[in-house]
């Protein structure tokens, strides 16, 4: 695991980016293990009174339930490889003095099968994530474009990252209140990309 930290501070935004936090071999091994050991499915979310299939497949594990867009993810056991990653990330947050409510006790995994799979503009601001959510995002596989934009000041330039194999991104502070983010579609022919998002979830 590497430790070349890049910190981005903008009005309302606190962002830590660590390129190649996992090595090439560590990333290769992890993505193969997770594709094989986890149950993957295409979820649906409720928007405008109807169910819409998510443009990606998902899996998860966690100590407590987590709900987003009216979809409830019940507790599921952690595979041993994710326990090791979670513990290393908890240690990293402590070293960076980034505090969570209850430790990283939930992981939502998204697998983007091709460039047409995506994640629209949104905030991770569910009540059970607390006032200042910490979201730790680990990318595996093909690089994809991740964008953030301010909700309160359109004059602030958006941030764009091409997150690739083993790259780590941490959103914290008031980021989820004042900024939103998306994984945008691409017409390029690209392979699969997996994203692991670790969160600190409370039971309300």
N, C-alpha and C positions, 0 to 999 in steps of 0.2 A: 504494500500500500504506500502510495506517494503522499506528499504533504506540501505541494506548491499551492499556497492559498492565495486567492484573489478576492478582495473585498470590494463590493460595490455599495456605496451609500448615496441615495438620492432622497429628495423630500418624501417622507413616508415610507421609504423602502430600505431594507437591510438585506443584503444578499452575499452569501459566501459561495465561491465557486472554486473547486479543486479539480483541475484536469487530471485525468489518469490516476484517480484515487485508488482504483484497482489496476493492477497490471494487465497486460494483454492475456496472459495465461490464466490469471485469476478470473478475469471477465469471461473468457471462453468457457472455463469449467463451470462457472456459476450459471450462465444462461442455459447450458445443456442440462444441468441438474434440475433447474427450476421448470424447464419445459417438460421434463419427464416425471418429476415427483409431485407436481401440483395439479389440481383439477382446474381446467380452464373452460370458461363459458362466455357466451355473449349476453351481457346483461341488457336490461331495458330500464329507461328512466321515464318518469312522468313529466311531460311538458305540455302546457296548454290543454290539459284535460285528456291527453291520450298518451299511450305507451309508445316510445320510440327506441329502437334497437341502438345500442351504443356502437359507434364506428370503430370497434376494437374488441378484443377479448380480454377478460379479466380473471384474476384469482386474488386470494387474500389469505392472511393469517392474522391472529390477534388475540389478546387476552380479554378484550371487552368488545361489545358490539359497536358498530360505527354506521351512521346513516347519512347518505347524501342523495339529493334529488329523489327523495321518497324511496330509495333502495336501501334496505337494511342488510348489512353484512354481519352475520352472527359470529361469535368467537370460533376460531379454528386453531388447531395446534401449529406451532412453529416447526418447520423442518430445521434440522441441525445446521445446515449451511446458512440459513437466514438468522438463526440465533447468533452465530459468530459475527455476521455483518452488523446486526442490531447492536451487539455489545461493543463492537469497535466504533460504531457511530455514536453511541451514548458517551463513550470515552472522548471522542473528538469534540462533541458539544461541550462537555465539561472543560476541556482544555481551551476552547474558544470562548468560554464564559457565556454560552447560550443556554438559557434555562428552559426546561420543559416542565409541564405540570406533573406528569406521572411517568417520566421516562418514555422511550419509544415503544409503545405497547400495541401498535397496530401497523400493518403493512398492506397497502393496496398495490397490486401489481397490474399494470396494463401492458398488453402486447399488441403492437401496431404491425399488422401483417404486411402492409404495403403502404405506398405513399398516400393512398386514398383514406387510410385509417388516420384518425386525428382526435384532438381534444379541443373543443371550442373555448372561447373566452369565458373565464370563470374566476371565482375566488374560492379558496378553501377556508370558508368562514362559518362552518357548521357550529352550532352552540357548544357541542361537546368538545370542540377543539380549544375552547377558552377565548379570552379576549385578544391575546397575541399568539396565534398559532405558530408552531414551529413545524415546517414541512421539509423533510430531508429526501431529496430525489436522486436516485442512482440510475444512470443510463447504461444499458447494455445493448450491443448490436450496432446496426447501421446508424450513423449520425442523422439526426433530425433537427429541424429548426424550432427552437423554443423562444417565444416572445413574451415580453412584459410591457405593459403600458399603464401610465398613471390614470386614475379615475377622476382626479381633482384638478389637474393642471395639464391641459393638452399641449402646452408649450414645452413641457419636459420631454425630451426625445425618448422614444421607446428603446428598450434594450433587446438585443437579439443574440442568441447563442446557438451554435451548431453543436449540440451535445452528442458526444460519441461514446464509444466503448469504454466503460470504466469511469466516466466523468461524474462528478458529484456536485450537486447544487443544493444549497440550504437557504430557504426563505424564512425570515423570522421578524421579530419586532412588529411594527404596524403594517407590514407589507400586505397582508390579506385584507386590511381595511381600506387602503388607499390605492392599491395596484391590483390589476388582474393579469392573467397569463393564459397562454394557449400553446398547443403543439399544432402547427399549421400543416395543411395538406400540401403535397407536392406532386407535380406531374412527372417528375423524374422517376425512373425505375429504380427502386431501392428495396433492399432486403428488410427483414424483420427487425424491429426495435423494441426492446423491453424496458419498461420504466418501473422502478420500485420506489414507492412513496411511503416513507415511514412517518408516523404521526404520534402525538401524545393525546390520547382520548380519555375523557372522564365519563362516568356514568351519571347522567343528569337525574 
